[in-house]
C-alpha cells in the first residue's frame, strides 16, 4: 500500500469549462480564479468594450462590467474542444437590454491559451460584431 497522495490536475479543457460555468452563474470570484492575473483578452474592436485588455481586474471592469451594465447576460450553451492550438470554446446565449428589454442572440467563439491551471489569453470572435455593437448603442440610448 502506498502513502503517496494522488493529485488530480485540471486539463486545459476543464479550466475553460470551469470558467464558463462561473460566467454562466455570474460568479465573479469563480471567474477570477480561472484567469491568470495578467490574462490578455482580445475583443472585437467594434464593441464598446473592444480591444486588447490585460489583467483579470481589467477583464471584470472593462468587459464584464460593460456587458452587464447594458444587459442581462444569459448563457444557454457552452461547448469546449481541446486541440494542439489550445482550447476552443463556443458560447451561445441571450443579452437582454436593461433599458428596452430587447433580446439579442449572442454567439461567440473563443480561443483560450491555458497554462498552469489558468487562462492566460482569450481571443474572442462574435458571429455578428457590427449587429452586437448596434444592440449596445440602442441599449445605451434606451431605444429599439
C-alpha positions in Angstrom: 0.0 0.0 0.0 1.3 3.4 -1.0 1.2 6.5 1.2 1.5 8.8 -1.8 -1.3 11.2 -2.4 -2.6 11.4 -5.9 -3.0 14.9 -7.2 -5.5 15.4 -9.9 -4.7 18.3 -12.2 -7.3 20.0 -14.3 -6.9 19.7 -18.1 -6.9 22.9 -20.1 -10.5 21.9 -21.2 -11.5 21.6 -17.5 -10.2 25.1 -16.8 -12.2 26.6 -19.6 -15.3 24.6 -18.6 -14.9 26.0 -15.0 -14.6 29.5 -16.4 -17.7 29.1 -18.4 -19.6 27.6 -15.5 -18.6 30.5 -13.3 -19.6 33.0 -16.0 -23.0 31.4 -16.5 -23.7 31.7 -12.8 -22.4 35.3 -12.5 -19.8 34.0 -10.1 -17.1 36.7 -10.4 -14.7 35.2 -7.8 -15.0 31.9 -9.7 -14.2 33.7 -13.0 -11.2 35.3 -11.4 -9.9 32.0 -10.1 -9.7 30.6 -13.6 -7.9 33.6 -15.1 -4.2 34.3 -14.9 -3.5 37.6 -13.0 -2.1 39.0 -16.3 -4.7 37.4 -18.7 -4.9 39.1 -22.1 -8.4 39.3 -23.6 -8.8 40.5 -27.2 -12.3 41.5 -28.0 -13.7 42.7 -31.4 -12.9 46.4 -31.8 -16.5 47.3 -32.8 -17.8 46.6 -29.3 -18.0 49.2 -26.5 -15.5 47.0 -24.6 -13.5 46.1 -27.7 -9.7 46.0 -27.9 -7.0 44.2 -26.0 -7.3 44.1 -22.3 -4.7 42.9 -19.8 -5.3 41.7 -16.3 -8.2 39.9 -14.6 -9.4 43.0 -12.8 -9.5 44.9 -16.1 -11.4 42.0 -17.6 -14.0 42.2 -14.9 -14.3 46.0 -15.0 -13.9 46.7 -18.7 -15.6 43.7 -20.3 -18.0 42.1 -17.8 -18.8 45.4 -16.2 -19.7 47.0 -19.6 -21.6 44.0 -20.8 -23.6 43.6 -17.6 -24.1 47.4 -17.4 -26.0 47.3 -20.7 -27.8 44.0 -20.5 -28.6 40.8 -18.5 -26.4 38.0 -19.9 -27.9 34.5 -20.1 -25.5 31.9 -21.3 -27.6 29.0 -22.6 -24.9 26.7 -24.0 -21.2 26.3 -23.8 -19.0 23.8 -25.5 -15.3 23.2 -25.1 -12.9 21.5 -27.6 -9.2 20.9 -26.9 -6.6 20.7 -29.6 -3.0 21.3 -30.3 -3.5 25.1 -30.8 -5.3 25.5 -27.5 -8.9 25.3 -26.2 -11.8 26.4 -28.3 -15.0 27.4 -26.6 -18.3 28.3 -28.1 -20.9 30.3 -26.1 -24.5 30.9 -27.1 -27.0 32.9 -25.1 -29.1 36.0 -25.0 -28.4 39.5 -24.0 -31.5 41.4 -22.7 -31.1 45.2 -22.6 -31.8 46.8 -19.3 -33.3 50.0 -20.9 -35.5 48.5 -23.6 -36.0 44.8 -22.9 -34.7 44.0 -26.3 -33.3 40.5 -26.6 -30.2 39.8 -28.7 -28.9 36.3 -29.6 -25.3 36.0 -28.6 -22.9 33.6 -30.4 -19.2 33.7 -29.6 -16.2 31.5 -30.3 -13.1 31.9 -28.1 -9.6 30.6 -28.4 -8.0 30.1 -25.0 -4.4 29.6 -24.1 -4.2 27.7 -20.8 -1.1 27.3 -18.7 -0.5 26.1 -15.2 -4.2 25.8 -14.5 -5.3 29.3 -15.6 -6.4 31.0 -18.8 -3.5 33.2 -20.0 -5.1 34.6 -23.2 -8.5 34.7 -24.8 -9.2 35.7 -28.4 -12.9 36.4 -28.8 -14.8 36.2 -32.0 -18.5 37.1 -32.3 -20.7 35.9 -35.1 -22.0 39.5 -35.8 -19.9 42.2 -34.1 -21.5 45.1 -36.0 -25.0 44.0 -35.0 -23.9 43.4 -31.5 -22.4 46.9 -31.4 -25.7 48.4 -32.7 -27.6 46.5 -29.9 -25.3 48.1 -27.3 -25.9 51.5 -28.9 -29.6 51.0 -28.8 -29.4 49.8 -25.2 -27.4 52.9 -24.2 -29.8 55.2 -25.9 -32.8 53.5 -24.5 -34.3 52.8 -27.9 -35.0 49.7 -30.0 
